[in-house]
Amino acid sequence: MREQYRTTELTVADLAPEPIEQFTRWFKETATNPAIHEPNAMVVSTATPDGRPSSRTVLLKHFDEAGFVFYTNYGSRKGTELAANPYISLLFPWHPLARQVIVTGRAVRTGRDETVAYFRTRPHGSQLGAWASHQSSAIESREELLARYEELAARYPDDEQVPVPPEWGGFRVVPDTVEFWQGHENRLHDRLRYVRVGDGDDWRVERLSP
């Protein structure tokens, strides 16, 4: 089960001066490609303080010069792991384009105002779901989950505002490295990685062997 990637070479000269601008270029191309379902889907990897990793797919909801933002229940497995160990990795697997973007950095919680503003944009059902699900906790059955949801739906009908759960919010991933991976024939892939220099906004680019 192996595929030969036939794509255009990615050179340092092709890259934007900083990684968020380069990510924006690739994301726009990805978002308009009908072969890619949910281009903002990313694999989020966290780890316990003793190094035991876990991964899951999450949707990217916002990105800018400050970093990459997603939302979750702070009591979930990823939320508790990030509370103890803020180091994190993101992977965008854009297979139909033979591209990947890999981000490493630190996760910091978004401000409450930012969280509330995003929560208000979610569909009503998703707002209720944030209350119904005690994310990552064990439950007896799906019926238990649906019963909680129905109870909330009766309490907060469509025309009533749902409050933001206190344990629900965002994480902003502040990148230390951002790698742009372009697949090629014979596994001679292009891997160009931005590395943050110091604590500022300066970056250097290095080419990695595939």
SULKAUR-V17237 format. One record per backbone hydrogen bond with DSSP energy under -0.5 kcal/mol. NH is the residue of the N-H (numbers start at 1). CO is the residue of the C=O. If there is no record, write none. Layout:
# SULKAUR-V17237
[[NH:CO] [NH:CO]]
This chain:
# SULKAUR-V17237
[[5:3] [5:184] [7:5] [11:9] [14:11] [15:11] [15:12] [22:18] [23:19] [24:20] [25:21] [26:22] [27:23] [28:24] [29:25] [30:26] [31:27] [32:28] [33:30] [34:32] [36:33] [37:35] [41:38] [42:58] [43:91] [44:42] [44:56] [45:43] [45:89] [46:54] [48:52] [51:48] [53:51] [54:46] [56:44] [58:42] [60:40] [60:58] [61:69] [62:69] [64:67] [67:64] [68:173] [69:62] [70:171] [72:169] [74:72] [74:167] [76:73] [80:76] [81:77] [82:78] [83:79] [84:80] [85:81] [88:105] [89:45] [90:103] [91:43] [92:101] [93:91] [94:92] [94:99] [95:93] [97:94] [98:95] [99:94] [100:181] [101:92] [102:179] [103:90] [104:177] [105:88] [106:174] [107:86] [108:172] [110:170] [115:111] [116:112] [117:113] [118:114] [119:115] [120:116] [121:118] [122:118] [122:119] [127:123] [128:124] [129:125] [130:126] [131:127] [131:128] [132:128] [133:129] [134:132] [135:133] [137:134] [145:141] [146:142] [147:143] [148:144] [149:145] [150:146] [151:147] [152:148] [153:149] [154:150] [155:151] [156:152] [160:157] [163:161] [168:165] [169:72] [171:70] [172:108] [173:68] [173:171] [174:106] [174:172] [175:173] [176:104] [177:104] [178:194] [179:102] [180:192] [181:100] [181:179] [182:180] [182:190] [183:98] [187:184] [188:185] [189:187] [190:182] [191:189] [192:180] [193:191] [193:206] [194:178] [195:204] [196:176] [197:202] [198:196] [200:197] [202:197] [204:195] [206:193] [208:191]]
